Amino acid sequence: MAKDLGVNRLYVVLNKVYPGQIEDIKREMSFMPILGFLPYDPIVVQADLTGQSTLI
């Protein structure tokens, strides 16, 4: 789909990553450049479920 849209570069930002998963994910995703990781945070999950803002 990206190619059809004329997008030539793709990057990955990983979401809800546990600290112990980072090296395994890097190894599995070695075919794509990883820009960064967003950690799993149960407070953010709860805020999402209840419609609350995570910005306090």
PDBQT receptor file of N, H, CA, C and O in Angstrom, charges set to zero:
ATOM      1  N   MET A   1       0.813  -1.173   0.000  1.00  0.00    +0.000 N 
ATOM      2  CA  MET A   1       0.000   0.000   0.000  1.00  0.00    +0.000 C 
ATOM      3  C   MET A   1       0.871   1.257   0.000  1.00  0.00    +0.000 C 
ATOM      4  O   MET A   1       0.582   2.220  -0.710  1.00  0.00    +0.000 OA
ATOM      5  N   ALA A   2       1.941   1.240   0.801  1.00  0.00    +0.000 N 
ATOM      6  H   ALA A   2       2.176   0.457   1.378  1.00  0.00    +0.000 HD
ATOM      7  CA  ALA A   2       2.819   2.410   0.853  1.00  0.00    +0.000 C 
ATOM      8  C   ALA A   2       3.410   2.695  -0.523  1.00  0.00    +0.000 C 
ATOM      9  O   ALA A   2       3.483   3.847  -0.952  1.00  0.00    +0.000 OA
ATOM     10  N   LYS A   3       3.825   1.649  -1.202  1.00  0.00    +0.000 N 
ATOM     11  H   LYS A   3       3.766   0.713  -0.854  1.00  0.00    +0.000 HD
ATOM     12  CA  LYS A   3       4.406   1.822  -2.531  1.00  0.00    +0.000 C 
ATOM     13  C   LYS A   3       3.388   2.420  -3.497  1.00  0.00    +0.000 C 
ATOM     14  O   LYS A   3       3.729   3.273  -4.316  1.00  0.00    +0.000 OA
ATOM     15  N   ASP A   4       2.141   1.970  -3.400  1.00  0.00    +0.000 N 
ATOM     16  H   ASP A   4       1.864   1.277  -2.734  1.00  0.00    +0.000 HD
ATOM     17  CA  ASP A   4       1.075   2.502  -4.259  1.00  0.00    +0.000 C 
ATOM     18  C   ASP A   4       0.841   3.992  -4.006  1.00  0.00    +0.000 C 
ATOM     19  O   ASP A   4       0.424   4.719  -4.908  1.00  0.00    +0.000 OA
ATOM     20  N   LEU A   5       1.107   4.441  -2.789  1.00  0.00    +0.000 N 
ATOM     21  H   LEU A   5       1.445   3.851  -2.056  1.00  0.00    +0.000 HD
ATOM     22  CA  LEU A   5       0.933   5.850  -2.432  1.00  0.00    +0.000 C 
ATOM     23  C   LEU A   5       2.172   6.695  -2.715  1.00  0.00    +0.000 C 
ATOM     24  O   LEU A   5       2.160   7.910  -2.517  1.00  0.00    +0.000 OA
ATOM     25  N   GLY A   6       3.240   6.048  -3.179  1.00  0.00    +0.000 N 
ATOM     26  H   GLY A   6       3.249   5.061  -3.340  1.00  0.00    +0.000 HD
ATOM     27  CA  GLY A   6       4.470   6.767  -3.478  1.00  0.00    +0.000 C 
ATOM     28  C   GLY A   6       5.378   6.961  -2.267  1.00  0.00    +0.000 C 
ATOM     29  O   GLY A   6       6.297   7.779  -2.303  1.00  0.00    +0.000 OA
ATOM     30  N   VAL A   7       5.122   6.212  -1.196  1.00  0.00    +0.000 N 
ATOM     31  H   VAL A   7       4.375   5.548  -1.166  1.00  0.00    +0.000 HD
ATOM     32  CA  VAL A   7       5.963   6.297  -0.002  1.00  0.00    +0.000 C 
ATOM     33  C   VAL A   7       7.172   5.397  -0.209  1.00  0.00    +0.000 C 
ATOM     34  O   VAL A   7       7.033   4.195  -0.431  1.00  0.00    +0.000 OA
ATOM     35  N   ASN A   8       8.357   5.990  -0.135  1.00  0.00    +0.000 N 
ATOM     36  H   ASN A   8       8.470   6.967   0.046  1.00  0.00    +0.000 HD
ATOM     37  CA  ASN A   8       9.568   5.228  -0.406  1.00  0.00    +0.000 C 
ATOM     38  C   ASN A   8      10.284   4.742   0.845  1.00  0.00    +0.000 C 
ATOM     39  O   ASN A   8      11.051   3.781   0.784  1.00  0.00    +0.000 OA
ATOM     40  N   ARG A   9      10.044   5.387   1.969  1.00  0.00    +0.000 N 
ATOM     41  H   ARG A   9       9.420   6.168   2.019  1.00  0.00    +0.000 HD
ATOM     42  CA  ARG A   9      10.723   5.008   3.213  1.00  0.00    +0.000 C 
ATOM     43  C   ARG A   9       9.686   4.670   4.281  1.00  0.00    +0.000 C 
ATOM     44  O   ARG A   9       8.729   5.414   4.497  1.00  0.00    +0.000 OA
ATOM     45  N   LEU A  10       9.894   3.546   4.934  1.00  0.00    +0.000 N 
ATOM     46  H   LEU A  10      10.672   2.942   4.758  1.00  0.00    +0.000 HD
ATOM     47  CA  LEU A  10       9.016   3.125   6.021  1.00  0.00    +0.000 C 
ATOM     48  C   LEU A  10       9.848   2.946   7.284  1.00  0.00    +0.000 C 
ATOM     49  O   LEU A  10      10.982   2.471   7.235  1.00  0.00    +0.000 OA
ATOM     50  N   TYR A  11       9.270   3.331   8.406  1.00  0.00    +0.000 N 
ATOM     51  H   TYR A  11       8.349   3.717   8.446  1.00  0.00    +0.000 HD
ATOM     52  CA  TYR A  11       9.924   3.198   9.701  1.00  0.00    +0.000 C 
ATOM     53  C   TYR A  11       8.919   2.632  10.691  1.00  0.00    +0.000 C 
ATOM     54  O   TYR A  11       7.711   2.670  10.458  1.00  0.00    +0.000 OA
ATOM     55  N   VAL A  12       9.425   2.113  11.785  1.00  0.00    +0.000 N 
ATOM     56  H   VAL A  12      10.407   2.082  11.974  1.00  0.00    +0.000 HD
ATOM     57  CA  VAL A  12       8.576   1.496  12.796  1.00  0.00    +0.000 C 
ATOM     58  C   VAL A  12       8.705   2.253  14.113  1.00  0.00    +0.000 C 
ATOM     59  O   VAL A  12       9.805   2.597  14.544  1.00  0.00    +0.000 OA
ATOM     60  N   VAL A  13       7.556   2.505  14.743  1.00  0.00    +0.000 N 
ATOM     61  H   VAL A  13       6.662   2.225  14.393  1.00  0.00    +0.000 HD
ATOM     62  CA  VAL A  13       7.499   2.969  16.129  1.00  0.00    +0.000 C 
ATOM     63  C   VAL A  13       6.672   1.919  16.854  1.00  0.00    +0.000 C 
ATOM     64  O   VAL A  13       5.503   1.709  16.532  1.00  0.00    +0.000 OA
ATOM     65  N   LEU A  14       7.275   1.269  17.819  1.00  0.00    +0.000 N 
ATOM     66  H   LEU A  14       8.225   1.440  18.081  1.00  0.00    +0.000 HD
ATOM     67  CA  LEU A  14       6.607   0.171  18.520  1.00  0.00    +0.000 C 
ATOM     68  C   LEU A  14       5.875   0.678  19.746  1.00  0.00    +0.000 C 
ATOM     69  O   LEU A  14       6.384   1.516  20.490  1.00  0.00    +0.000 OA
ATOM     70  N   ASN A  15       4.681   0.162  19.945  1.00  0.00    +0.000 N 
ATOM     71  H   ASN A  15       4.267  -0.518  19.340  1.00  0.00    +0.000 HD
ATOM     72  CA  ASN A  15       3.806   0.617  21.010  1.00  0.00    +0.000 C 
ATOM     73  C   ASN A  15       3.554  -0.514  22.009  1.00  0.00    +0.000 C 
ATOM     74  O   ASN A  15       3.498  -1.686  21.636  1.00  0.00    +0.000 OA
ATOM     75  N   LYS A  16       3.401  -0.142  23.289  1.00  0.00    +0.000 N 
ATOM     76  H   LYS A  16       3.446   0.810  23.592  1.00  0.00    +0.000 HD
ATOM     77  CA  LYS A  16       3.085  -1.083  24.368  1.00  0.00    +0.000 C 
ATOM     78  C   LYS A  16       4.150  -2.169  24.507  1.00  0.00    +0.000 C 
ATOM     79  O   LYS A  16       3.830  -3.356  24.560  1.00  0.00    +0.000 OA
ATOM     80  N   VAL A  17       5.401  -1.762  24.564  1.00  0.00    +0.000 N 
ATOM     81  H   VAL A  17       5.661  -0.797  24.521  1.00  0.00    +0.000 HD
ATOM     82  CA  VAL A  17       6.520  -2.681  24.640  1.00  0.00    +0.000 C 
ATOM     83  C   VAL A  17       6.974  -2.823  26.093  1.00  0.00    +0.000 C 
ATOM     84  O   VAL A  17       7.180  -1.828  26.787  1.00  0.00    +0.000 OA
ATOM     85  N   TYR A  18       7.126  -4.053  26.539  1.00  0.00    +0.000 N 
ATOM     86  H   TYR A  18       6.959  -4.862  25.975  1.00  0.00    +0.000 HD
ATOM     87  CA  TYR A  18       7.684  -4.333  27.863  1.00  0.00    +0.000 C 
ATOM     88  C   TYR A  18       9.205  -4.283  27.766  1.00  0.00    +0.000 C 
ATOM     89  O   TYR A  18       9.760  -4.681  26.741  1.00  0.00    +0.000 OA
ATOM     90  N   PRO A  19       9.898  -3.805  28.803  1.00  0.00    +0.000 N 
ATOM     91  CA  PRO A  19      11.357  -3.666  28.733  1.00  0.00    +0.000 C 
ATOM     92  C   PRO A  19      12.086  -4.938  28.295  1.00  0.00    +0.000 C 
ATOM     93  O   PRO A  19      13.058  -4.852  27.544  1.00  0.00    +0.000 OA
ATOM     94  N   GLY A  20      11.651  -6.092  28.737  1.00  0.00    +0.000 N 
ATOM     95  H   GLY A  20      10.862  -6.162  29.347  1.00  0.00    +0.000 HD
ATOM     96  CA  GLY A  20      12.323  -7.341  28.381  1.00  0.00    +0.000 C 
ATOM     97  C   GLY A  20      12.116  -7.775  26.943  1.00  0.00    +0.000 C 
ATOM     98  O   GLY A  20      12.744  -8.740  26.506  1.00  0.00    +0.000 OA
ATOM     99  N   GLN A  21      11.265  -7.102  26.197  1.00  0.00    +0.000 N 
ATOM    100  H   GLN A  21      10.755  -6.319  26.552  1.00  0.00    +0.000 HD
ATOM    101  CA  GLN A  21      10.963  -7.493  24.818  1.00  0.00    +0.000 C 
ATOM    102  C   GLN A  21      11.814  -6.772  23.777  1.00  0.00    +0.000 C 
ATOM    103  O   GLN A  21      11.858  -7.193  22.622  1.00  0.00    +0.000 OA
ATOM    104  N   ILE A  22      12.473  -5.719  24.158  1.00  0.00    +0.000 N 
ATOM    105  H   ILE A  22      12.438  -5.377  25.097  1.00  0.00    +0.000 HD
ATOM    106  CA  ILE A  22      13.109  -4.836  23.176  1.00  0.00    +0.000 C 
ATOM    107  C   ILE A  22      14.124  -5.565  22.297  1.00  0.00    +0.000 C 
ATOM    108  O   ILE A  22      14.082  -5.425  21.075  1.00  0.00    +0.000 OA
ATOM    109  N   GLU A  23      15.020  -6.325  22.881  1.00  0.00    +0.000 N 
ATOM    110  H   GLU A  23      15.054  -6.438  23.874  1.00  0.00    +0.000 HD
ATOM    111  CA  GLU A  23      16.046  -7.009  22.067  1.00  0.00    +0.000 C 
ATOM    112  C   GLU A  23      15.421  -8.035  21.126  1.00  0.00    +0.000 C 
ATOM    113  O   GLU A  23      15.833  -8.143  19.971  1.00  0.00    +0.000 OA
ATOM    114  N   ASP A  24      14.436  -8.786  21.604  1.00  0.00    +0.000 N 
ATOM    115  H   ASP A  24      14.101  -8.699  22.542  1.00  0.00    +0.000 HD
ATOM    116  CA  ASP A  24      13.766  -9.765  20.736  1.00  0.00    +0.000 C 
ATOM    117  C   ASP A  24      13.058  -9.076  19.581  1.00  0.00    +0.000 C 
ATOM    118  O   ASP A  24      13.110  -9.548  18.445  1.00  0.00    +0.000 OA
ATOM    119  N   ILE A  25      12.402  -7.970  19.866  1.00  0.00    +0.000 N 
ATOM    120  H   ILE A  25      12.359  -7.587  20.788  1.00  0.00    +0.000 HD
ATOM    121  CA  ILE A  25      11.696  -7.236  18.818  1.00  0.00    +0.000 C 
ATOM    122  C   ILE A  25      12.685  -6.680  17.801  1.00  0.00    +0.000 C 
ATOM    123  O   ILE A  25      12.444  -6.764  16.597  1.00  0.00    +0.000 OA
ATOM    124  N   LYS A  26      13.784  -6.120  18.265  1.00  0.00    +0.000 N 
ATOM    125  H   LYS A  26      13.980  -6.052  19.243  1.00  0.00    +0.000 HD
ATOM    126  CA  LYS A  26      14.803  -5.612  17.332  1.00  0.00    +0.000 C 
ATOM    127  C   LYS A  26      15.283  -6.718  16.401  1.00  0.00    +0.000 C 
ATOM    128  O   LYS A  26      15.466  -6.497  15.204  1.00  0.00    +0.000 OA
ATOM    129  N   ARG A  27      15.485  -7.898  16.953  1.00  0.00    +0.000 N 
ATOM    130  H   ARG A  27      15.338  -8.078  17.925  1.00  0.00    +0.000 HD
ATOM    131  CA  ARG A  27      15.956  -9.027  16.146  1.00  0.00    +0.000 C 
ATOM    132  C   ARG A  27      14.888  -9.431  15.121  1.00  0.00    +0.000 C 
ATOM    133  O   ARG A  27      15.205  -9.670  13.956  1.00  0.00    +0.000 OA
ATOM    134  N   GLU A  28      13.637  -9.507  15.550  1.00  0.00    +0.000 N 
ATOM    135  H   GLU A  28      13.379  -9.314  16.496  1.00  0.00    +0.000 HD
ATOM    136  CA  GLU A  28      12.552  -9.920  14.658  1.00  0.00    +0.000 C 
ATOM    137  C   GLU A  28      12.216  -8.866  13.602  1.00  0.00    +0.000 C 
ATOM    138  O   GLU A  28      11.760  -9.199  12.509  1.00  0.00    +0.000 OA
ATOM    139  N   MET A  29      12.440  -7.613  13.928  1.00  0.00    +0.000 N 
ATOM    140  H   MET A  29      12.811  -7.342  14.817  1.00  0.00    +0.000 HD
ATOM    141  CA  MET A  29      12.087  -6.512  13.018  1.00  0.00    +0.000 C 
ATOM    142  C   MET A  29      13.325  -5.953  12.309  1.00  0.00    +0.000 C 
ATOM    143  O   MET A  29      13.303  -4.813  11.845  1.00  0.00    +0.000 OA
ATOM    144  N   SER A  30      14.369  -6.716  12.224  1.00  0.00    +0.000 N 
ATOM    145  H   SER A  30      14.386  -7.642  12.601  1.00  0.00    +0.000 HD
ATOM    146  CA  SER A  30      15.630  -6.217  11.648  1.00  0.00    +0.000 C 
ATOM    147  C   SER A  30      15.495  -5.769  10.190  1.00  0.00    +0.000 C 
ATOM    148  O   SER A  30      16.374  -5.076   9.678  1.00  0.00    +0.000 OA
ATOM    149  N   PHE A  31      14.429  -6.147   9.530  1.00  0.00    +0.000 N 
ATOM    150  H   PHE A  31      13.715  -6.710   9.946  1.00  0.00    +0.000 HD
ATOM    151  CA  PHE A  31      14.227  -5.775   8.125  1.00  0.00    +0.000 C 
ATOM    152  C   PHE A  31      13.673  -4.353   7.963  1.00  0.00    +0.000 C 
ATOM    153  O   PHE A  31      13.580  -3.843   6.847  1.00  0.00    +0.000 OA
ATOM    154  N   MET A  32      13.299  -3.708   9.105  1.00  0.00    +0.000 N 
ATOM    155  H   MET A  32      13.375  -4.122  10.012  1.00  0.00    +0.000 HD
ATOM    156  CA  MET A  32      12.768  -2.345   9.042  1.00  0.00    +0.000 C 
ATOM    157  C   MET A  32      13.471  -1.483  10.084  1.00  0.00    +0.000 C 
ATOM    158  O   MET A  32      13.753  -1.958  11.184  1.00  0.00    +0.000 OA
ATOM    159  N   PRO A  33      13.759  -0.224   9.756  1.00  0.00    +0.000 N 
ATOM    160  CA  PRO A  33      14.364   0.662  10.747  1.00  0.00    +0.000 C 
ATOM    161  C   PRO A  33      13.374   1.018  11.863  1.00  0.00    +0.000 C 
ATOM    162  O   PRO A  33      12.233   1.393  11.596  1.00  0.00    +0.000 OA
ATOM    163  N   ILE A  34      13.825   0.897  13.100  1.00  0.00    +0.000 N 
ATOM    164  H   ILE A  34      14.752   0.592  13.317  1.00  0.00    +0.000 HD
ATOM    165  CA  ILE A  34      12.984   1.203  14.254  1.00  0.00    +0.000 C 
ATOM    166  C   ILE A  34      13.359   2.587  14.762  1.00  0.00    +0.000 C 
ATOM    167  O   ILE A  34      14.510   2.841  15.115  1.00  0.00    +0.000 OA
ATOM    168  N   LEU A  35      12.371   3.480  14.796  1.00  0.00    +0.000 N 
ATOM    169  H   LEU A  35      11.436   3.273  14.509  1.00  0.00    +0.000 HD
ATOM    170  CA  LEU A  35      12.619   4.838  15.290  1.00  0.00    +0.000 C 
ATOM    171  C   LEU A  35      12.553   4.916  16.805  1.00  0.00    +0.000 C 
ATOM    172  O   LEU A  35      13.251   5.724  17.417  1.00  0.00    +0.000 OA
ATOM    173  N   GLY A  36      11.724   4.089  17.409  1.00  0.00    +0.000 N 
ATOM    174  H   GLY A  36      11.157   3.433  16.912  1.00  0.00    +0.000 HD
ATOM    175  CA  GLY A  36      11.617   4.147  18.853  1.00  0.00    +0.000 C 
ATOM    176  C   GLY A  36      10.585   3.194  19.412  1.00  0.00    +0.000 C 
ATOM    177  O   GLY A  36       9.904   2.476  18.679  1.00  0.00    +0.000 OA
ATOM    178  N   PHE A  37      10.488   3.205  20.734  1.00  0.00    +0.000 N 
ATOM    179  H   PHE A  37      11.041   3.787  21.330  1.00  0.00    +0.000 HD
ATOM    180  CA  PHE A  37       9.589   2.329  21.471  1.00  0.00    +0.000 C 
ATOM    181  C   PHE A  37       8.749   3.165  22.432  1.00  0.00    +0.000 C 
ATOM    182  O   PHE A  37       9.257   4.086  23.073  1.00  0.00    +0.000 OA
ATOM    183  N   LEU A  38       7.471   2.841  22.527  1.00  0.00    +0.000 N 
ATOM    184  H   LEU A  38       7.058   2.093  22.007  1.00  0.00    +0.000 HD
ATOM    185  CA  LEU A  38       6.603   3.424  23.548  1.00  0.00    +0.000 C 
ATOM    186  C   LEU A  38       6.330   2.306  24.548  1.00  0.00    +0.000 C 
ATOM    187  O   LEU A  38       5.820   1.252  24.168  1.00  0.00    +0.000 OA
ATOM    188  N   PRO A  39       6.659   2.518  25.812  1.00  0.00    +0.000 N 
ATOM    189  CA  PRO A  39       6.515   1.435  26.783  1.00  0.00    +0.000 C 
ATOM    190  C   PRO A  39       5.063   1.140  27.123  1.00  0.00    +0.000 C 
ATOM    191  O   PRO A  39       4.199   2.011  27.027  1.00  0.00    +0.000 OA
ATOM    192  N   TYR A  40       4.810  -0.094  27.519  1.00  0.00    +0.000 N 
ATOM    193  H   TYR A  40       5.512  -0.801  27.596  1.00  0.00    +0.000 HD
ATOM    194  CA  TYR A  40       3.497  -0.462  28.037  1.00  0.00    +0.000 C 
ATOM    195  C   TYR A  40       3.329   0.236  29.378  1.00  0.00    +0.000 C 
ATOM    196  O   TYR A  40       4.238   0.227  30.208  1.00  0.00    +0.000 OA
ATOM    197  N   ASP A  41       2.180   0.834  29.585  1.00  0.00    +0.000 N 
ATOM    198  H   ASP A  41       1.442   0.842  28.910  1.00  0.00    +0.000 HD
ATOM    199  CA  ASP A  41       1.910   1.522  30.839  1.00  0.00    +0.000 C 
ATOM    200  C   ASP A  41       0.455   1.263  31.220  1.00  0.00    +0.000 C 
ATOM    201  O   ASP A  41      -0.450   1.726  30.526  1.00  0.00    +0.000 OA
ATOM    202  N   PRO A  42       0.213   0.532  32.311  1.00  0.00    +0.000 N 
ATOM    203  CA  PRO A  42      -1.167   0.220  32.684  1.00  0.00    +0.000 C 
ATOM    204  C   PRO A  42      -2.002   1.466  32.989  1.00  0.00    +0.000 C 
ATOM    205  O   PRO A  42      -3.224   1.432  32.851  1.00  0.00    +0.000 OA
ATOM    206  N   ILE A  43      -1.369   2.551  33.396  1.00  0.00    +0.000 N 
ATOM    207  H   ILE A  43      -0.375   2.579  33.509  1.00  0.00    +0.000 HD
ATOM    208  CA  ILE A  43      -2.099   3.793  33.641  1.00  0.00    +0.000 C 
ATOM    209  C   ILE A  43      -2.674   4.338  32.339  1.00  0.00    +0.000 C 
ATOM    210  O   ILE A  43      -3.796   4.843  32.317  1.00  0.00    +0.000 OA
ATOM    211  N   VAL A  44      -1.912   4.237  31.263  1.00  0.00    +0.000 N 
ATOM    212  H   VAL A  44      -1.001   3.827  31.281  1.00  0.00    +0.000 HD
ATOM    213  CA  VAL A  44      -2.384   4.694  29.956  1.00  0.00    +0.000 C 
ATOM    214  C   VAL A  44      -3.524   3.797  29.467  1.00  0.00    +0.000 C 
ATOM    215  O   VAL A  44      -4.505   4.289  28.910  1.00  0.00    +0.000 OA
ATOM    216  N   VAL A  45      -3.399   2.497  29.672  1.00  0.00    +0.000 N 
ATOM    217  H   VAL A  45      -2.602   2.097  30.124  1.00  0.00    +0.000 HD
ATOM    218  CA  VAL A  45      -4.467   1.573  29.276  1.00  0.00    +0.000 C 
ATOM    219  C   VAL A  45      -5.755   1.914  30.025  1.00  0.00    +0.000 C 
ATOM    220  O   VAL A  45      -6.822   1.991  29.416  1.00  0.00    +0.000 OA
ATOM    221  N   GLN A  46      -5.665   2.116  31.331  1.00  0.00    +0.000 N 
ATOM    222  H   GLN A  46      -4.799   2.054  31.826  1.00  0.00    +0.000 HD
ATOM    223  CA  GLN A  46      -6.848   2.446  32.129  1.00  0.00    +0.000 C 
ATOM    224  C   GLN A  46      -7.456   3.781  31.682  1.00  0.00    +0.000 C 
ATOM    225  O   GLN A  46      -8.677   3.904  31.586  1.00  0.00    +0.000 OA
ATOM    226  N   ALA A  47      -6.622   4.760  31.413  1.00  0.00    +0.000 N 
ATOM    227  H   ALA A  47      -5.630   4.660  31.491  1.00  0.00    +0.000 HD
ATOM    228  CA  ALA A  47      -7.117   6.055  30.946  1.00  0.00    +0.000 C 
ATOM    229  C   ALA A  47      -7.862   5.894  29.627  1.00  0.00    +0.000 C 
ATOM    230  O   ALA A  47      -8.911   6.506  29.425  1.00  0.00    +0.000 OA
ATOM    231  N   ASP A  48      -7.327   5.076  28.734  1.00  0.00    +0.000 N 
ATOM    232  H   ASP A  48      -6.475   4.579  28.898  1.00  0.00    +0.000 HD
ATOM    233  CA  ASP A  48      -7.979   4.838  27.447  1.00  0.00    +0.000 C 
ATOM    234  C   ASP A  48      -9.342   4.181  27.643  1.00  0.00    +0.000 C 
ATOM    235  O   ASP A  48     -10.319   4.565  27.001  1.00  0.00    +0.000 OA
ATOM    236  N   LEU A  49      -9.403   3.206  28.517  1.00  0.00    +0.000 N 
ATOM    237  H   LEU A  49      -8.609   2.894  29.038  1.00  0.00    +0.000 HD
ATOM    238  CA  LEU A  49     -10.661   2.488  28.752  1.00  0.00    +0.000 C 
ATOM    239  C   LEU A  49     -11.736   3.361  29.374  1.00  0.00    +0.000 C 
ATOM    240  O   LEU A  49     -12.927   3.144  29.147  1.00  0.00    +0.000 OA
ATOM    241  N   THR A  50     -11.321   4.344  30.156  1.00  0.00    +0.000 N 
ATOM    242  H   THR A  50     -10.354   4.519  30.340  1.00  0.00    +0.000 HD
ATOM    243  CA  THR A  50     -12.294   5.200  30.846  1.00  0.00    +0.000 C 
ATOM    244  C   THR A  50     -12.467   6.556  30.182  1.00  0.00    +0.000 C 
ATOM    245  O   THR A  50     -13.204   7.404  30.685  1.00  0.00    +0.000 OA
ATOM    246  N   GLY A  51     -11.795   6.766  29.058  1.00  0.00    +0.000 N 
ATOM    247  H   GLY A  51     -11.196   6.077  28.650  1.00  0.00    +0.000 HD
ATOM    248  CA  GLY A  51     -11.929   8.029  28.330  1.00  0.00    +0.000 C 
ATOM    249  C   GLY A  51     -11.230   9.202  29.009  1.00  0.00    +0.000 C 
ATOM    250  O   GLY A  51     -11.558  10.360  28.750  1.00  0.00    +0.000 OA
ATOM    251  N   GLN A  52     -10.280   8.906  29.863  1.00  0.00    +0.000 N 
ATOM    252  H   GLN A  52     -10.013   7.966  30.074  1.00  0.00    +0.000 HD
ATOM    253  CA  GLN A  52      -9.529   9.952  30.571  1.00  0.00    +0.000 C 
ATOM    254  C   GLN A  52      -8.308  10.382  29.761  1.00  0.00    +0.000 C 
ATOM    255  O   GLN A  52      -7.820   9.638  28.910  1.00  0.00    +0.000 OA
ATOM    256  N   SER A  53      -7.832  11.567  30.031  1.00  0.00    +0.000 N 
ATOM    257  H   SER A  53      -8.228  12.171  30.722  1.00  0.00    +0.000 HD
ATOM    258  CA  SER A  53      -6.601  12.059  29.410  1.00  0.00    +0.000 C 
ATOM    259  C   SER A  53      -5.408  11.550  30.210  1.00  0.00    +0.000 C 
ATOM    260  O   SER A  53      -5.484  11.409  31.430  1.00  0.00    +0.000 OA
ATOM    261  N   THR A  54      -4.326  11.280  29.528  1.00  0.00    +0.000 N 
ATOM    262  H   THR A  54      -4.264  11.395  28.537  1.00  0.00    +0.000 HD
ATOM    263  CA  THR A  54      -3.099  10.914  30.225  1.00  0.00    +0.000 C 
ATOM    264  C   THR A  54      -2.254  12.151  30.526  1.00  0.00    +0.000 C 
ATOM    265  O   THR A  54      -1.218  12.055  31.183  1.00  0.00    +0.000 OA
ATOM    266  N   LEU A  55      -2.694  13.293  30.051  1.00  0.00    +0.000 N 
ATOM    267  H   LEU A  55      -3.536  13.371  29.517  1.00  0.00    +0.000 HD
ATOM    268  CA  LEU A  55      -1.992  14.544  30.312  1.00  0.00    +0.000 C 
ATOM    269  C   LEU A  55      -2.581  15.184  31.545  1.00  0.00    +0.000 C 
ATOM    270  O   LEU A  55      -3.742  15.593  31.556  1.00  0.00    +0.000 OA
ATOM    271  N   ILE A  56      -1.777  15.266  32.578  1.00  0.00    +0.000 N 
ATOM    272  H   ILE A  56      -0.834  14.933  32.569  1.00  0.00    +0.000 HD
ATOM    273  CA  ILE A  56      -2.277  15.814  33.843  1.00  0.00    +0.000 C 
ATOM    274  C   ILE A  56      -1.660  17.180  34.090  1.00  0.00    +0.000 C 
ATOM    275  O   ILE A  56      -1.950  17.814  35.104  1.00  0.00    +0.000 OA
TER     276      ILE A  56
